Every structure is written in structure tokens, then in C-alpha cells.
Amino acid sequence: MLIVRLALAGLLLAAFAQAADEGSAFFDAEIQPLLEAKCAACHGAKLPTSGLSLGSRQALLEGGNRGASVVVGKPAESLFIQAVRQVGDLKMPPGGKLEPEEIAKLEKWVEMGLPWGEIQTSSQEEKHWSFEPIAKPEIPAAAQPELVRNPIDRFIQAKLTAQGLTPSPEADRATLIRRVSLDLTGLLPTPKEVEEFEADSSPDAYEKMVERRLASPHYGERWGRHWLDIAHYADSNGYNLDGERQIWKYRDWVIRALNDDKPFDEFVREQIAGDLLPDPTAEQFIATGFHRNTLINLEGGIDFEQYRVEAVVDRVDTIGQAFLGLTLGCARCHDHKYDPITQKEFYQFYAFYDSIDELDGEDGEAGRKDAFKPTLEFGTPEELAKRDVIRAQLKVLEAELAEYEETLKDSQPEWEASLSEAVIAELPNENQFALSVPAAERNQFQAAVIQRLHRQADLGWKERQQSIAAVRKRLPDLPYTMVMRERDEPRESYIHLGGDFLRRGVTVAPGVPRLLPAMARAEDRRPTRLDLANWLMSDSNPLTARVTVNRFWQRYFGLGLVETENDFGTQGSLPSHPELLDWLASEFRDSGWRVKDLHRLILTSHTYRQASTHRESATEADPRNRLLSRQNRIRLEAEAVRDAALSASGLLTGVIGGPSVFPPQPDGASKLGQMQRDWVEAEDQDRFRRGLYTYFWRSSPHPGLMVFDAPDSTSACTRRARSNTPLQALTLLNDQAYYEFAQGLAQRVLDQGPEARDERLDYAFRLCVARPPGADERDQLAGFLADQLDSFQTAPEEAKQVAETPELAAWTAVSRVLLNLDEFITRE
């Protein structure tokens, strides 16, 4: 018997081997060429479209975004076969159809058990430069050592020399102090500060001037504005209703963090996952407002889950632009067409943010009351204790109400039957129609309408509601800010087929794109936002440091070393100075992510300190000044235009932080959206706060900001546009706010300036542009002043419409001219 069994086993093994050989031969001869010709271009191992790779048998069995693609031995049940048959909504290959005999071969292959050989997919591309590890390059030799102040200049000079160009000389001191002041604080230097800097003969005079501005509390305001653009901070929810929200404490946290020179890795970690840090502080919770600046839709009849999904998608987009310089959002609906990022990887990234505790479809109407949850409230210990007691009372009363509402369901049929025709006739048409539908046939909306009618007719229910309302009125009105917290139970995350949140594909766990280094984490738990934050700031991640230093460079020179600052992918621009970019990224990372050190490095370079004077020879060789043979002239950003005018006029309120304010704006500007709102102008010191603090309605933002290209705060903005329109000049001349600034400047000149006319003109000119006027400029201003003074003295009643006295009115006219100079709104 043993011999027989051994013989049978041998025959079986031989049969299996023969079948395997036949299957492999069938694959090599019939299937591999077919897959290579018709499928591999889109479903290769490198970038599998829709997550489906045909690079291996295991990959095909695992399937793509829609789930398993093959049921072994069952062609009719296999999505792969259904797609090539084109019998469902998925039709492959796109724009064509396989021949019947080709489909038959694939069906036979599935029936055979999917035997496999080796498939060679289409050619592999080299890894893109930005995805390579950062290696600190050698610092090149100096072509002009006398113009080298730090290694930045050596990298710049190397490129200039290769093109036969030379750097520009250093700008004059008045230009330098104005440039540094505007770049670091967004405010103008005073004439006294300019004079002291010009008179300082010490070798480190420039460095000391830079340090004073880095230490200014206004530094955090200026650079906080740049960061708030990325966070798309605003004081309202967006969409049509655009209700107000409280999140200004996040804005103030950014200002404090920058003033304190919080290391950039901590700055990022606290904003992305401050709530997940051990024993998080209130400040760390406030920091998570970074991702609560998303839009919120509270319109009637919407699907709350749809807009929660939009908020999560926004967070992925923001992370992609802010730290990775990648257009991750392009992979929401399909695999990225240019970068090696799959749709599945997009939703793996999405999964990091999918379990934030916030309004969703499960909250229903009750969720409207907690539209901004989670929040962090602030108050005295007594106020917080009172709040907790009242909340406990409300919880009991609301539980009792819920129990009572359950009993009302039993009495509803009897109540409906008791309604007379006369009573029904008095109801709105939609209620009458809902009552006419039999209870068992009513849809969800109709059932809710009748349930609400029944409750409103019940005296016990009304009394309970009134009791709850009375208790709720006793809640202290505490300031709050929107923060992030995780749900107790994480949501299950899916691929959204075609980007549609209702079409669920396979489930996904949090993860990062394969094109970048893997995330370090504990294997026994689900990755968290804290893991994501640590991964973003890890030494192995080549993008965050490159993207960040490039954006700092952009602020100082108008364009980044990589011009497409939000796209470091294959369709982005190549760096103008790749070695300098990596050297700066290495310095920033290795210095402990010290932001002010990076500022010092750039600000003290000769490259930054160059004059911006146009040079014809350099323009011919480098029309856009990408090689930086001179500094660039940059039009001030919207808030900085206002701030410069405030600082020149002497009207600036220097208070740091606090709730947003309502300075003057044109009549009716706040009524342009769907909701008609009153804009009550501040009459106290808030009238002259910096532009950073102006209340920002997303649907009707302040015109004085928008005319100078402020972003609309609906999505992350990594670089503002810079336009030049007549409306800008008209605003500077005629807008009420700027008229008041001109009046303030005129009063300052008369109160603080010298007595002599020409010296006063010099003082006014220095207040605005730091330098004294040239002889021709002074003569033109003097002539204009004389004409205006004569006119106002001749017509004192007209003068009173401008200022209290003819002299003040004439100087106001001169001030309007100075505040409208191109040089005034330009950083030289």
C-alpha cells in the first residue's frame, strides 16, 4: 500500500508541475504581451493608476482603489474581467476595447488560477531632484571677495561669474534701514532712526540695526501675516452664509511663537498635532487652530458630511503646499498625472485628518449648535466653574426632554386624528401636504415636519424647551477659539472613487507617499497626526526644509530660488541656484530649525544688501534678475501699505493681538454678500490698528485689502499676486482711511517738524521714504504747497472741509501726494 501511495503522490506532483509549467508558458506566450501592450502603460508597478498594479500576481489580487480585482477561478465575478468586457461603469482600456479573443485569453487565465511569469512594465523615470536627500554642497570660491559677507554671496557670485555678470554695490544706508524695517516689521523707520544709523560708524552698525528689528514685537506681526496666508486665516466661515467665528487667539499664538523664535519644528508640530502631545497646554491646543481655518457651511438642507469631507481635503491640500511643495490635491479624484502620487496615497494622507471631532452628517440638526466644535473657552476660574455647573444642569434637562420626546411619538397618531380641517387649513402648504401623506409613506423630511408640529402643539414640550432656554441664557459668554481633538473612535477612511465622498472604494489607513522616506512609528498602533508632524520635520524628509527656506527667500527677493514655490514636483520650475537651496536647507535644519538665524543669514548677505538700481548690461543677460545681480523692488503687500501709512502718519496703534477690529471702509462694502451686515466703524484706538487685525469676512473682505491683492482666505496662499491698477492710486488718494492718514501726517509734520518750510518738506519726505528729497523734488513740493495754501486761505470754508486751518489743509494735500508715491508703496 505504501508503494501505491508513493506512486500516486508522485503522479500528482508531476501533474501539478506540468500544470504550473503550462500555466507559466500560457502567461509568457499569451498574457504577458497582452498586458504589456494594453495595460502596463497605466498600471505599471511605478505609478499604478487607480491603485491597480499589474507588476505582480500579488498586486493584481490585492486590487486597487475599488478593492479586489480578481476572484481566482471565477472570471464573471472578477472586476478585472468585467472592466475589459465593459459591462459595468468601469470600461477598460480607456477609449478602446479589447478584441473578443483577447478577452477570452484573460478569462482563461483567471480560470487557470492566475499563473504568473514576469511582466516588464514601461520604462522607469529617474527620481526627481526634489525627492532626493539633502546633501550639503561645497561652498564655491569667491569671485569678488570684497563683496562677500557670508556663504550665500559665494553661491550667487558663482552663477553671476559664469554669465559674465557682477553684483551691484551695497545700497545707501537710508535705503537699507527702510528695506530691513519693512521686511522684518512691516513698518517705516523714523527719521531719527535713519539719522542714527547713517551716523553710526561702527563696523557692526548694520548688524545691530537688524537685531533691533528682529527683537521688535512687530516682527511677529509682519511674519505672522505671511504664515496666516498659508493657514488661510479669516474671521468668518465662508460660503454664502459666511457667519462669524472666533479664532483670533490662533493668530495671536502665531505672533507670539514667531516673536519668541520658537524652533520651526516645534512651531509645525504644535500646529499639526498640539492636542496629541503629552499633557498638552492651552497654548498647544490654540496652535491647532492652523487646521481649523477651513470653511464651514451651515446652510439649510445641506449634507454636513459633504462639507466635513471638503474641510479634510483642504487640510491635505494645505499640508501639501505648506510643507511639501506638492500639489497633493491633484490626486483626490485620480492618480496624479505628473508626480508619482496615487489616489490611494492621497486618501492615506487624508486618513490622518479624518477622525477630527467636528460637525458631520451624524450630528444632524443638533450639530448646528456645536458647529465650531471642538473649542477651547477662556475665562476666570469662577466663570469656568459657573459654566460647568450650568452645563451639567443642561445635560440633565436635555436628557429629560429626549425621554419625553420618545413618549410623544406614541401620542402623535391620536393628535393627528384630532386636527380639524379648519386647523389644517391654517397651516403652511408644505405642512398640509405632509399631513395628507399616510404616516407609513412619508419621507424623512415629511416625517420631521409633522413631528415638529406635534411637539410645538404640546404644552409640556414647550415648557421644557423654555426651561432649557432659560438655563442656557445663564451661561457666561466666554471667548473661545477653535481647536482640534480626535474622536474617541476613529472614523473608517475610504478612497473616494472619482473624488465623490458617496462612492466608497477600499478602506485605507493613515500613511505617506512612497516617493518619500517611510514614516517612523510604533508598529502596534494606528499612525497619528503627531507621527505625521514628526515625519514632516524629520531629517530624512527632503522637502520640508527645501520648501521652507525657499519661501523665506521668496519674501526677501520677490521670487523663490524655485519659482513655483508650491510645486516642487515634476511640473515645477527647476531651482535657479540648486546648490544654494540645499546649503540653506542644511543650515536651517542643522541649526535646530532656528528661524531668526535664517533671517540673519539672508539679511546680512551682500546679495540682500545690494542696491536695486537698474543695470542695462545685466538686464540683457538676465531679464528677470533670477541670478540676482541686484536687489528687486517689491510693491508692499496690502496690510503693509496700510501699516506704512499708519506709521508715517504717527497714528498707528501699537497694541499687539486681541479681537479683530473694524476700521473705516467704503459704505455698503459689507453688504455685497448674501448676508447683509453692518460694519460699525471703530471710533477709538482700534480705528488705527495694523491691517493684520482688520476683521476679514470671506464673502465681503475689506476693499482696502483686496485692491492691493490680499488673498480671499478660502484656501492656502503661498505667494500673493502683485498687480498695478488705477484703483490702487484712487484708494491711496481718496479712501477715507488714507485721507485720515494724510491728515495725521500733516499734523505730525506741523507738530514735530522744523519751523522752516523746506526743512518741513524734508522731514515729511523722510517720514515716508526715509531719504531726503532731491532739489527738483523739493521745488515741486514747495510749489504745490504754496498753491494749496493760497487756495485754502482764499476759500477758508473749503479748507475746513479738509482740516481745521488753511495751513493744515495745505499740508494734508501735500501728505496725500507723498502717500501716493510709487516709492512710498515700494520696498526698494
Secondary structure, 3 states (H helix, E strand, C coil): CHHHHHHHHHHHHHHHHHHHHHHHHHHHHHHHHHHHHHCCCCCCCCCCHHHCCCCCHHHHHHCECCECCCCCCCHHHCHHHHHHHCCCCCCCCCCCCCCHHHHHHHHHHHHCCCCCCCCCCCCCCCCCHHHCCCCCCCCCCCCCHHHCCCHHHHHHHHHHHHCCCCCCCECCHHHHHHHHHHHHHCCCCCHHHHHHHHHCCCCCHHHHHHHHHHCCHHHHHHHHHHHHHHHCCCCECCCCCCCECCCHHHHHHHHHHHHCCCCHHHHHHHHHHHHHCCCCCHHHHHHHHHHHCCCCCCCCCCCHHHHHHHHHHHHHHHHHHHHHCCCHHHHCCCCCCCCCCCHHHHHHHHHCCCCECCCCCCCHHHHHHHCCCCEEECCCHHHHHHHHHHHHHHHHHHHHHHHHHHHHHHHHHHHHHHCCHHHHHCCCHHHHHHHHCCHHHCCHHHHHHHHHHHHHCCHHHHHHHHHHHHHHHCCCCCCEEECCCECCCCCCEEEEHHHCCCCEEEEECCCCCCCCCCCCCCCCCCCCHHHHHHHHCCCCCCHHHHHHHHHHHHHHHCCCCCCCCCCCCCCCCCCCCHHHHHHHHHHHHHCCCCHHHHHHHHHCCHHHHECCCCCHHHHHHCCCCCCCCCCCCEECCHHHHHHHHHHHHCCCCCCCCCCCECCCCCCCHHHCCCCCCCCCCCCCHHHHCCHHHECCCCCCCCHHHHCCCCCCCCCCCCCCCCCCCHHHHHHHHHCHHHHHHHHHHHHHHHHHCCCCHHHHHHHHHHHHHCCCCCHHHHHHHHHHHHHHHHHHHHCHHHHHCCCCCHHHHHHHHHHHHHHCCCCCCEEC
